[in-house]
Amino acid sequence: MLEEAGIFRSGAALRNGQRAEAEAGSGQSRIFLTAAGGVGILTEKERKDWPMVQMNFAPEERLQAHREASALPLSIRNARELGGIRLKDGRRVRRGLLLRTGQLFDASEEDLRRLREDYGLSLILDMRDEGELRRTPDPQIPGAKWVHTPIIDFEFMKQSIAARLQGHREPPPEVAPGRYDMETTLDRMIWMGRQTLKQGAADPGLGTAYASYLECALGREKLGLFFHELAANDRGATLWHCFTGKDRTGIAAGLILEVLGADWETIAEDYETSNLYYTREVAELEQLLRQKGAEEELIAPICGFAGVYRPMLAAAWDYMNRAWGSPVGYLTGACGVTEAELDAIRRRYIED
């Protein structure tokens, strides 16, 4: 999410198409990459030097298996599909039709050919904001309809955070005019985390960010549009993406899986699989936080902004359950998705 906001720009960030196999760390849910050398791959020395916070709740071997089963043969980062996922009734999601990825800006010509010819890509749902579109526009893919479905209202999110922190006497760290970088962002996140720790909650203060996406008017409108388009698409594959393919893309993937009938653990494991693609970013952010003396309770929640952190998704699901009865109730009640559209999605994307 820090990358999506244009804040976290690690010099060691992975490039599209560079992948490595991961290994389980003594049965723990830790993310390590075995191969040494190459951009974005942790060396043996780095693995020893970095404590590596535990980010995942699912067993490492389950995430690895899901990554292998869902990975798309593309150089685009975090490119996976929902096809093959088992649902609560024992059926599976139909393969080759529901594709989730990072941004398409750096897609190779071969990627674009595969999407066009092998998957018959007919619909792209771009969840990025206007600034991201200007910096890294999607390439045009013949035969594919492009629809803009941004869900982040930054002003609403800022107000939500401010309201949550009302009453704290300790002022936040000052930011010099015109300065808004990684250093000051982390200082403020640590400050917010410490305020909430004083209230007995181990949350960096932004842990409800996803819920704010769903609660704001923009999020409701654009998620409604997202599902209207998904239901209407009756040919070829649908692909949705944001910048990194993990936060906004992960929320949409979870909502689709809810409609299709997946259980919570399946949804959460698909979400957590993104961490296997952002190992170095998580490790570097953890190192910065430890250098700054951040409390142990804050390391994983804040590192969730470089990777993903399940409690953030759980908070969004909790919001939908409390306010709308269920995630599907949120789609029909808050976003205007009809039962007929939900039925059309189930008919098309669930194997017979």
N, C-alpha and C positions, 0 to 999 in steps of 0.2 A: 504493500500500500504506500510506503514511502516513495517507491519508484513511481507509482501511479500519480502521486501528487507532485512529482518533479523534484523531490527533495533528496532521495537516496540515490546517488549516482556513483556507485562504487567503481573504482578503476579496474577492479578485478572481476567485474560482472561477467556472467556467462554470455557468450554470443550465441545467436541462433544456430542450431544444428550441432552444437558441441555437447555431447552427452557422455555419461559414464555410468557404469554399473555401481550400485551401492551395496554395502554389506551391513549386516546387523552387528551392533556393538554389544557383545556378550549378553545377548537376549534383551538388552535395553532398547527403548525406542529412541535411539540416537541416529543422527544422519551423518554417515561418513562416506566418502568416495574413495575407492581403492586405488585407482590409477594415479600415478604421480605425473606432474608436469601438465602443461596445457592450461588455457584460460579457464578459470572457474573450478579447477580440480584441486582438492586439498592434498598436500603431500603428507608423507608419514610424519615428518617433523611438525607440520602444522597441526596434525591431529593430536599430537602429544602436547603441543603448546597451548591449544585452545581447549578449555574445559568442555565446550559444546553442551549448551543447555538442552534439556529434553523438551522438545517441542510437540511431539506426537503422543496421542493417547492410544492409538491403535498399535498393535505389534508391528515391528519393522518388517517382518516377513510378509505380512498381509499387504502392507503398502507396496512392497517390492513386487509382489505377485499382481497387484492391481495395475501398477505402472506397466508391467510387461504385457498384460492383457489388453490394456486400453491405449497404449502409445500408438500414434499415427506415424506412418513412414514419411515424415516431413521434417525439414530443418527448422521449422518454426518452433520457438521455445514453448514448452509446456503444452504441446499439441497432443490431445487425447480425444477419445470418444466415449460416449455413454453406452454404446452398444455392447451387449454381453453381460451387463450388470443384472444380477438376479433380483427379482422383486419378491415381495412378501408372499404372493400366491404361487411361487415356484417358476413362473414364466420369466423370460429375459427381455431386456431392451433390444430392439432390432438393430443389427449392426449396420454401420456405414452411413447413418442418417443424421446423427446428433454429434456434432464436432465442436469441441471447446479448445481454444488456443490462446496464445499471447497475440500481440499485435501482428498484423500482416505486412507491415511496411517493409520489413527485411526479408520477406518470402522470396525464395529463389524462383527462377523461371520453371524449374522442375517441380517445385511445390505447387505453383499455380497450374501447371499442366495436370498434375495428379488430382488436384481439387476439381478441376474442370472435367477431366476425362474419366478418372477412376471413381470419383464420388458424385459426379453430376451436380456439383454445388449450384444451388439455385437461390439461396437466401443467406445474406450476411447481416447479422445484427451487431452493430458496433456500439459498445457501451461506454466509450470514452467521452471526455468532455471536449468542448470546442477548442481549447488550447492544444490538446493532444492531437486532434484532427488536423490542425494547421501545421504542427511540427512533423507529424508522421502519418500522412494520409494513406488510406488503404489503396492498393493497386486496383485497377478495374479488372474484373474477371467477366469475360463475355458470358451472358446467360444467367448471371447471378444478380439478383436484386439486392441493393444495399439500403439498409434502414438504420437511422441513427436513434439509439435508445439509451441515452445517458441517464444515470440514476442518482448521481451525487449532486446535491445542492450544498455547496460549500458554506454558504451563509447560514443555512438552516443547521448544519452540523456544528458550526462555530457557536451559534446561539444555544444549541442543546448542551454543548460542553460547558459553556459559561453558566448556564442555569444550574447544572449539576454541581459546579464548584462555588456557587454563591454562598457567602457566609464564612469562607476561609479568610482568616485575618492575615496570614502570611502572603505577601504579594508574589506574583510569579516573577521569574527572572526577566530583567529588562532586555529589550531587543533594540539595538541601535537603529536609527532611521535607515531604511533601505537594506538592512541586513536580515536575511532569512535563509539560513543555511542549515546543514546537517547538525552542526554544533549547537546552535540555539534551539533547533527543534528538539534535540535530545534533552537539553537542559529543561525545556518546558515539559516534556513528557515525564521526565523523572520528578519534576516538581508536582505535576498532577498526580502521579502515582503515590507520592509521599502524602499528599493531602488525603487521598482516599484510604491509604493505609491507616491514617489516624482515626478514620471512621470504622476500621475493622474490615475493609474490603481491599483485597489484593488485586487491584485493577488500575492500569495506568491512566484512567480517566477518559481514554478513547475507546475502551472496550465495547462501548455501545454504538460505535460508528456505523456498523452494518445496520443496526436497528434504525438509525437516523435516516439511512438511505431509503428504507422501506416506509418510514413514517411520513417523510416529506411529500408534498404534492407532486414534485417532479418525479420522484421514484415511483409513486403509484401510477401516474400517467404513462411513464415510459415502460414500466413492467407490464402494464395493460397492453400497450402497443406491441411489446415483445411477444406476448402470448397470442395476441390477435394474429400476428404475422406467422408465428409458428403453426398455429392451427390451420391457417389458410394455405400453407405451403403443401402442395400435394404431389410434388415431383422433386426428385433429387435430395441432396443433403442440405441441412441448415447448419451454419457455423456462426457461433457467437464468440466475441472476444472483447477484452479491454486492453490494457497496456501489458500487464504481465500474465494475464490469464489465470489469476488466482483468487482475487477478492470479488470484484463485481461479477466476473465470469463464474466464480465458485458459487455465489449466491444464486445466480440464474440456473446453474446446473442442479443445485439442491432443490430448487422449486420445481424444475422439470421432473426430477426423480420423485418428488412428493406426489405430483399429479399422476405419474405412472405407477405409483404404489410401492416405492422402496421404503425400507425402515430407516430410522435415524442413524444407526451405526453405519449402514451402507453409504448414506449421504455424507456422513462425517469422514469416512475413510476416503471417498473420492475427493473431498475437499483437502484433506491432509496430504494426499499424494503430491500436491503442488510443492510441498517442502523438499521433495527429492530433487527438484529442479532449482532450488534456491539455497543450497547448502552454504556456499561461500558468503553470500550476503548475510545470512543469519549469523554465521561465525564471526564476520567482521563487526556486525552491529553488537553482538554479545561482547566482543573484546572492548569496544568503545565504552559500553555501559559499565563493564567491570573497572576500566581505567577511571571512570568518573565516580566510582564508589556507589553505584546503584545497589539498592537492597536486593537480596536474592529473590524475594517475592515478585520483584518487578522485571527481572531479566526476561523470562519467557513471554509475559504479556507484551512487553515493548518489542521484543524480537519478532513477535507476530506481525509487525508492520514491514518486516523484510521478507518474511515467509508467510505462513498462516498459523493461526492459533485457534484451536477448536472452540474455546469459550466465547470468542467473538461471534462465531456462527451460531452457537447455542443461544447467545443473547438475542440475536435476530429472530430465531425460532421461538424463543420465549415471548418476545413481543407479539408475534403473530398468533401464538396460542392464547395469550392473555386478551389481546384486543379483538381478535377475529375468530377465536375458537380453534383455528388450525391454519397451517400455511395455505391450504386450498381455500379455506374460508377467507383468507386475506386476498387471494387472487380474485375471487368472485365478489367479495364485499367492498374491497378498497380499490381494486384495479379494473373492475368492470368486465372481467373475463366470464363468459357465459358457460353454462353446463354443456351446451352443445359444442362449444369450442374445446372444452376439456375432454369430452367424449371423442372428438375428432383426433385430438392429440394421442389419446390412448389407443384408438384403432390403428393409427398409422405407425406408432413407434413401439408397440409391444408385439413380440412374436406371437403367432397363433399357437 
